[in-house]
């Protein structure tokens, strides 16, 4: 009589059964995987078409880049108001955090202007100016109002870090449209770019992941969108580490892109372009303003004044009476206090909207 196999022999046989490939099973798994991939690809294309048709409300999306991308696709025809002055703010997240929440901005701006004003904001974390130019290009310029582009010495006048460049490399994934403007300006500014494959599900994977291909939209409720943190104490060391010296070549390249963008807007429609300063914490922290900082700041401001005058583009800076301190920030680049945001918006509106 044959003795039963030892326990360790049973385990070996079990493991061999699990790990030995079966050709038929592998083929079936591959077929199922390809069917699933094909279904997701079709869903991605269909969702993008829904976005292009204006059937998806960007207000239920919480990711900044997805919101901006969808606003840009909707364009001036859907997102502007012919009976109001339209202000389209575009730029990095420092600009977004200088503005009140979206549900408040129209009323605050209209109150400051004494007439109807509509605002839209296309802004994301570390948003590069290649993305900014692509959003403006897709939005279109046939409307009465302004593109208000957030700038600053630390945004356009410093050498980019490896972390900055990695953000720039990944950002095209979050758009839901293709852009030659994005590619050409990325190349000019020295941003790394992923090679496009032509497969939408992959090329725009971050957009489709963040929006879940629209599959969860029927179950979503509108929520207040507050991408802000409250003001807190920012250490002087953290602030100093984030501030970099002026890089004249970076500033020149960014101003060239902004000039091309401005000329294209003027050629295409009625909209105009303005630049607005979005200062970081160093502007309001005397201890950080070393002689080198003061020299760089003076050179930056002189360059911006000359560029503004040469191109007839408003460059809006905060008035000398604008009182703030480091305690109004929640990190070195983002404002956390409510009242400065309201005063910033009022200052911009009074510069651009005729009384």
Phi, psi and omega in degrees: 000132184284132179284148180296151180295150177294153180304320181292332176291321177298318180296319179297318180295320179297315180295322179296322178294324179288323190260349178278117183293141174250122186303317181296317179295317180297319178297317179296318179297319179296319179296315180298317180298316181294322178296316179297317180297318178296319179296319178294321179296317177295319179298321179296314179296317180296320179294318178300321178294324175296319177298314181297330179276359179076022183267359180242127181277114181296343183292340179271358179265136183260343180282129184302313184293323177296316178301312181298316181299317181290323175298317180298319180293320175301320173073180183299327183299323183259333190258354178251162182243116182298339182267003183229166169277129185254129177242116182251103181275131182222133178157189183289175187296338175302322177294314180304319183278356170270359182245149174295169179301151185305326182285353181250339193294320183299315181293318180294317180293318180296322178295318179293326183274334186077015178204172185291131177227136174243134179245145167226146182235124175242094189212142179213166184298125181055034182297122179280168185276349169290316175296316179303314180294324179293320179296316180295317180299317181288324181297319180092155188248009184272071177203163180269108180158203188227142159271121180251109187259124179285129178226177178171159182300322180280350179266318185239356186238029177225158176289133182285141177278170176298324178295317177302313183295325179293321175300315181298321181297322184276340189299323179301337179297335188270356177277159176245023177212158178269146184214118173289327177300318178300313183295314184292319180286328175298316179297317182294320182278354179082019177282138174290149181228138171283145179287129178286140181259343186086356177263107190301318182301328180272312184298325181247035189298324181293321178298312183290328177292313183295327180267358181055032181057020180076003186290335181262001183299321179299340184259358182272147172248149178295132178237153175297135184258106181231085181277046187235156170244150178291154178300144180213175180280119179259124182295147180297328179292320178295320179294316181295320181296332184276344184269128182243156181293161179294133175246104186298324181291321177296317179299317180297316180296317181294321179293328175296315178297317179296322179293316177299319179298315180298316181295321180294319177299316180296324181287329190269338186191200185269345184293157177238168182240136173228150174254144177227134178287136176238081188298150173267184188296333183297330181297334185246018181231093183306328182296338181270352187269074179290169175304322178294319178299315181296322178295314180296319182295318179296318179294319179297312183295323178295316178299317181293320178298316180294318179297316180299315181292318182294325184258001180054048178240124178300135174240105188268125176240160180290139179295156181300335181280359183284105185267125176209169175214175179300335182289351178271001181254156172251349166202176188301340184244352188239129178286139180245343182275149184285311188299317177302325178297316181296318181291324176299311180299317179301318180296318179294314182298317181292334176285325192252335184257119182295144181292000000 
